[in-house]
Amino acid sequence: MPVQMHENGKSSRRVFFPAVIGVDEAGRGPLAGPVVAAAVILGDATPEGLDDSKKLSPGRRASLEAAIKASCRWSVGVVHVADIDRLNIFGATMLAMTRAVKALCKPAGLSPGEVLVDGNHTPAGRCEGWRWQARAIVGGDGLEPCISAASIIAKEYRDRLMRALAAEHPHYGWERNAGYGTAEHLRALRTHGPSPHHRRSFAPVAQLEMPL
């Protein structure tokens, strides 16, 4: 299924400058599907209740996603399976973050004051094309509202991609497990083998393709 490498959204709400961009990813751990990063600049009407997307119910995430898109500048960067297998998942995640920030900054000519990245690494010095001042914050998706917003955008965007892929490859339950290695998913892998969207560099998939 063709999907966009990145998507950019902007609202009519005022954004403060120099901008601070929050960045987070979804999809580092799954056995299938892309890794998605989101970049968000909060507007002057920050949605209430922002938090780590993993701590929110599906309904609350969906509501907050709509509020973020209505009041903030946002973008996503997507890296697909072929590049995950080529680069490894860490490199692919750094690339997705770089694509997300580039997609947010380039059309508007933005030069952010700082990029806050969830985790303990940033793409600075690790991904060609990254040129912004960055700071990694462990647990940032629960601490910094702009990172929380990015975590919500990234997860919701990736979950939609996986539901669409599930319609094409219904054996694996991706609409329920989002490509993670659940018991259901692993059983389907053993029965049906890997799909074109499985990460062959990940051990549970690679082991199925090893010669007897």
N, C-alpha and C positions, 0 to 999 in steps of 0.2 A: 504494500500500500504506500503510495507516495505521500510523504508528509513534508511540511516546510522545515528547513534547517533552523529557521528562527522566525519569530513573530514579534511584532512591535505594536504596542498599544499606548495611546496617550489620551489624557483627558483634557478638558478645558480648565481644570482647576489649576490654581497657581502652585508652582513648585519653587521651593527656596533654594538659593544658590549661595556659595558653592554647594553643589548637590552631594549628598551622601548616598551611595548605592549599596543596597543589601543584596547579597548573592547566596543562593543555596541550590542544592541539587536533589534530584530524586532518581533512584534506579541504579545505585552502585552495586547492590547485592543480588539482584535477580539473575536467573539463568537465561532469561530471554528478554528481548526488547531493547530499546535505546536507553541511554542515560540522558536526562534532561536537566538543564540548569536554568534558573530564572534570575533576572536582575530587576530590582524595583527601586524607584525613587518615590518616597512618600510625598503626597501633596499636603495642602494645609488642612485637609479634613481626614485625618488618619482614622481608618476604621477601628471601632472598638472591639476588643477581644482577640487581638492578634496573638498567636502563640505558635509553638512548634506544631506543624501540620499533623504529626503523629499523635498528638495529644487531643486532637479535635475529632468530633464525630463527623461522618461523611456529610450530613446535612449542614453542620456548622461550617465546614470547609467550603462547601459550595456557596453558602451565603457570603462568607468572607471573600471568596474569590471574586464574586460579582462586585462587592464593595471596593475591593482593591482596583479592579479594572475600571471602575467608574471614577475613582478619585486619585489615582496614582499613574505614574509612567512605569511601564513594565515591558519586558521582553523575555523571550526564551531562546536557548540554544540547544540543539538536539544533535547527538552523535550516535550513529547507528552501529549495528552489530559488527559490520566489516571493520570499522575503525576501532571499535572496542577490542576486537581480537588482534588488530595490528599494533595498537599502541599499548595495550593493557588498560584495565579499568581506571586506574589512577590518571594516566595520561589522557584518556578519553574524557574524564570528568573535568580536568583542567581545560581541555579544549572546549567543552560545552560551556563552561563558565566564561571563557574568553569570547566565544561567539555571542553569548547572551549580553555581555556588557558592550561589546562592539555594536550589536544591533540596537541597543538602547541609546548609545552616545552618538553614533555616526549620523543618523538622519537629522538630528537636532543640533549637531555641532557641540554637544555637551563635553565639558572637561570636568569630571567630578573632583571634588576635593579629596574624597577617600572612598574606597570600596571595602565594605565589611563582608568578610566571607565566613560562612559557618565552617567550623572544623579547626584543624591545626596546621593547614597548609593553604597557601594561595597560589594562583598560577604565575605569580611574579618569578621570573627566572626559570620557570618550568614549562612554559608554553609560548611558542613563538607568536608574536602579535599582541601579547599582554603588555600594556604600557602605562598602567594606572597605578597610583599609590594604593596599596592594599594592606589590610590587617586581618589576620585570622583570629576568630573568637570561638573557642571551644564552647559548645552549647549555645552558640549565638542565636539559633533559631528560637530559643526560648527567652533570650535576653534582650535582643535588639529588634524593635518592631519592623524595621526595614528588611531584616533577614527573615523574620517570621513571615512577612508578606511574601517574600521570595519562595520560602518553603511551601507555602500554600499554592502559589501559582505553579511551581514546578510539579508538585504531586498531582494536582488536578489535571494539568496538561498531560502528564505521562499516563495517568490512569485512563484518560479518554483514548489515547493512542493504543493502549493495551486492550481496551474494549473493542476497538475497531479491528485490531489484529485477531482478537478472539473470534470474531465473526468469520474470518477467513480460515482460521485454524482452531476449530472448536474442541479438539480433543483435550487441550491442556488446562482448561479452566482459567484462562488469563483474565476473564472478566471478574473473577473472584480473587485470584492470587497475584495478579499484576506481574506475573513472570517469576515470582519468588519460588524457591525450591520447597514447596509444600509437599506433603505426602501424596496428595492428588496429582500434582504436577510431575513428581518423580515416577509415579506409577504409569502415567501417560507417556513419559519419555521412554520408559523401558518397553512399553507396548508398541508405540508408534514411531519411535526414533525421533531425532531432532528435526525441527522445522528450519526453514531458512532464517528465522529470526532468533534462533538459539545461539548463545555465545559459546563457540567451540573451544575457546581458551579457558573456560571454567571447568573445573575438574568433573563435576557430575555429568556434564555433557561430553567432555573429552573421553571419559572412561567408557562411554557407550560406543564410541567410534574406534576403540582400540582393537586390533586384530586378536582373535582368540589364539 
